[in-house]
Amino acid sequence: MHPINNKLIMYPVPVTYDDFLVMVNTTSSERPFYKKEGTNTQIGQVVASFIGIPHDEEAYYNQLYDCVHSHGLILLSDSSLKKIDVTDHIQSIQQISRVVKEQSLSIRDFVSQLDKGRLQPNVENFQINRQIREAAIKMIELYTNTEKEGLESKEFFFVLNDVINWIFHLESELKKADPDLRMPAFLWYGNFRKSHQLLIYFLIEMGCDLVSFNPAGNDILSIGEQEKLKICFHAFPEISTLEPFPEEVRMKTTTVAFRASKEIEKILDCDGTVIYKPWQLRDYNPNAITLKTTYDEMFLVAGEKAMFRPHFDLQTKVVKIPVIFAKVNGVTSNRREYWNRLHGLILQENTYLVKSLPFSQGANNDFRFHYQKLLDNDGLLNLEKMAGAHYWKYSHLPAGLQKGLASAIRNICAAPKLKPRNSEKVDDVKVYLFNQAMQIPEMILKMLQKFDYSQNVPKLILFNNQLNGSLTRPDAALLLLLNQFGIDIVIFNPAGQSDIENYIDQSAFVSHWLEDVVFEQELKEPSVIKKLIFHGISKILRRD
């Protein structure tokens, strides 16, 4: 058999959040992997997904604005596609589907029938024209592989109708496609439906560049064979309520002025320091920022109140709490310094020391049905429904704390950092995290009730010496929830053996390696004298 001619072959180009625009603006012939082999063409393609939002929101939204208005990426979103006049192709699609079913034709034949029915764009560039057909075949194959009923599904006709309509809307952009010069570049923003995912898949299989952003944490590229699509994936440290795509450049001075006018009950002393009244932020939702500190810096930050830590901030009913989530492997050669620093942490106010593992009983209930019932159209958990569910065990807590807990649960499920186990899919991990979040130990709930968000940050300190049990997956799920809520977490492992790494993505926490590795190191708790001295100094500082 002769090889197929006029074939377009795409190779993923590795990019990052900092440099993806450089590659998008690079012509095909100057990118890696570009090659001409007879009538076939190889090109480097940019496919990237960025979920969540960085600390500097103004810079983030200004970059989005520049991507479209300065760099020419074509904006796609749920709101922009809704503005397109919908053409009804459903009857034609149903008729073609009946013919395919009666004659037992393949998906390739189905696409040929769409072509005959003029339900696909026709462009002059033969190579692009062929690629449109190939992309349509792969798109429909994806649908049949991910939907139980496949082409028999009643939803199929409506989904395909949407996608065909949108493709025709983009026909003018597709006609500009030139594998030797430049392929169209698209930017997806925000939440999505199944039909949106299929459109994006079609554009990627066509050879277009595709970059997606979702501050709320959902990933439009989380579709079949996503590992082949998503070459660049980056999860920012926070997730945020989805805002409309920016229509203008944000001015930082305007944002500061807005916050100054909206944040009430702030008291300025003579030095200009912002001080918050006790429990002033009790109705705010805590949202953690995990700080990337050095080993030495960690202990300095741990002693500071939340409001004095770097990146502490207030937004609309959300308090950004800078926290520590770290693992300390090994011990320092100066043992006295090692124990003094550990004791300095566990003696702080509202700190819980875990001396035996596991520390969470875990939950074995199947909450999959409950989880699905709580999802909104955007795929995120509904806070009000969650707190009103009959299995919600936290109704005795203050209303503000309940809302904060529900928000933290929604956030960890939206962008799970728990590693999948065996054949688990992303949705399975989300359900698991939700299930474990319904079983928070009582001692942890007491810690959260004492947490005044602008003041001393509660701490969970784990000492794992291989003599006191093993960290479990339910433990890891609870750690992720507490980290999201705004609790300092430090795991001390003198032997430097794996524990949290077995369950949680490495990007979620910071690892520190010290000079010596010590096996079966007994925990040395602070002496009575050290406790008296420490608490005496604390009382003086608080002027009790």
Helices and strands as residue ranges (DSSP letters): E 8-12, H 20-24, G 28-30, E 35-37, E 40-45, E 47-51, H 57-69, E 74-77, H 78-82, H 90-102, H 107-116, H 126-146, G 150-152, H 154-169, H 171-175, E 185-189, H 194-206, E 209-214, H 226-229, E 232-235, H 252-262, E 266-268, E 274-276, E 285-290, H 295-302, G 306-308, E 313-315, E 318-323, E 325-329, H 335-346, E 351-354, H 368-373, H 383-388, H 399-414, H 426-437, H 442-449, E 459-463, H 473-485, E 488-493, G 500-502, G 506-508, E 510-513, H 528-542
